[in-house]
Amino acid sequence: MDKNELQERSLRFAVAITGFTNVMRENPASRGPADQLSRCATSVGANYRAACRARSRAEFISKLGIVVEEIDEAVYWIELVSRSGLTSTPALEGLLDEAQQLRAIFAASYGTARKNHQLAQKHHRLIR
């Protein structure tokens, strides 16, 4: 999956979460979790786009780390909504699956980027 496909996938996830949380907000007890889920899920794509425009490897890694934190938080809020019974819709299972897949993709990318950056720094120090 290239960066454009991943940007599109994270945007589709944000759109799906936005629709889901808009419905959740109809229940006063669900407004807090809906707001939290909406914030972190929509920031995933925005932060990934920012990472793709990073001016350095270090900036890319830093921004990608934020993406991993935000998608992990989204997984948490979806799990909380599911377990607490705030809503019971079949869409919730699909949203959780997509969030978990995105978390795995971004976490793997983050790990690879950090490893490659460390190797490049080590190599740079050796040739000096």
C-alpha positions in Angstrom: 0.0 0.0 0.0 1.5 3.3 -1.0 1.2 6.6 0.8 -1.7 7.8 -1.3 -3.7 4.7 -0.7 -3.0 4.9 3.0 -4.0 8.6 3.0 -7.3 7.7 1.3 -7.9 4.7 3.6 -7.4 6.9 6.7 -9.7 9.5 5.3 -12.4 6.9 4.6 -12.0 5.8 8.2 -12.4 9.3 9.5 -15.6 9.8 7.4 -17.0 6.5 8.7 -16.2 7.5 12.3 -17.8 10.9 11.8 -21.0 9.4 10.6 -21.0 6.9 13.5 -20.3 9.5 16.2 -22.9 11.9 14.8 -25.5 9.2 15.5 -24.0 8.4 18.9 -24.3 12.0 20.0 -28.1 11.7 19.9 -27.8 9.8 23.3 -26.6 12.2 26.0 -24.7 9.5 27.7 -22.7 8.8 24.6 -21.6 12.4 23.8 -18.3 12.3 25.7 -17.0 9.0 24.2 -18.3 10.1 20.8 -16.4 13.4 21.0 -13.2 11.6 22.1 -13.5 9.0 19.4 -14.2 11.6 16.7 -11.2 13.7 17.7 -8.6 10.9 17.7 -10.0 9.1 14.7 -10.1 12.2 12.5 -6.6 13.2 13.5 -5.1 10.0 12.2 -5.4 10.9 8.6 -4.5 14.6 9.2 -1.3 13.6 11.1 -0.4 11.0 8.5 -0.7 13.6 5.7 1.6 15.8 7.8 4.0 13.0 8.2 4.1 12.5 4.4 5.1 16.2 4.1 7.8 16.0 6.7 11.0 17.9 6.0 13.3 15.3 7.6 13.4 11.7 8.7 13.2 12.7 12.3 10.1 14.8 11.7 8.5 12.0 9.7 9.1 9.5 12.6 7.8 12.0 15.2 4.6 12.6 13.3 4.1 8.9 12.5 4.4 8.3 16.2 1.5 10.6 16.8 -0.5 8.7 14.2 0.2 5.5 16.1 -0.9 7.1 19.4 -4.1 8.5 17.8 -5.2 5.3 16.1 -4.5 3.3 19.3 -6.7 5.8 21.2 -9.4 5.3 18.5 -9.3 1.5 19.1 -9.6 2.1 22.8 -12.7 4.3 22.4 -14.4 1.9 20.0 -13.7 -0.9 22.4 -15.2 1.1 25.3 -18.3 2.0 23.3 -18.7 -1.7 22.4 -18.2 -3.1 25.9 -20.3 -0.4 27.6 -23.2 -1.0 25.4 -23.6 2.7 24.5 -24.6 1.6 21.1 -25.2 -1.7 19.4 -24.8 -1.5 15.7 -23.2 -3.9 13.3 -21.0 -1.1 12.0 -19.1 -1.0 15.2 -17.4 -4.3 14.5 -16.3 -3.1 11.1 -15.0 0.1 12.5 -13.0 -1.8 15.2 -11.6 -4.1 12.6 -10.5 -1.2 10.4 -9.0 0.7 13.3 -7.0 -2.4 14.4 -5.7 -2.9 10.8 -4.7 0.7 10.5 -3.0 0.5 13.9 -1.0 -2.5 12.7 0.0 -0.8 9.5 1.1 2.4 11.1 2.8 0.7 14.0 4.8 -1.4 11.6 5.7 1.6 9.5 6.8 3.5 12.6 9.0 0.6 13.7 10.6 0.3 10.3 11.2 4.1 10.0 12.8 4.2 13.4 15.0 1.2 12.7 16.1 2.6 9.3 16.8 6.0 10.9 18.9 4.4 13.6 20.8 2.4 11.0 21.5 5.5 8.9 22.7 7.4 11.9 25.0 4.5 12.9 26.3 4.3 9.4 26.9 8.0 9.2 28.9 7.9 12.5 31.0 5.1 11.1 32.0 6.8 7.9 33.1 10.0 9.7 
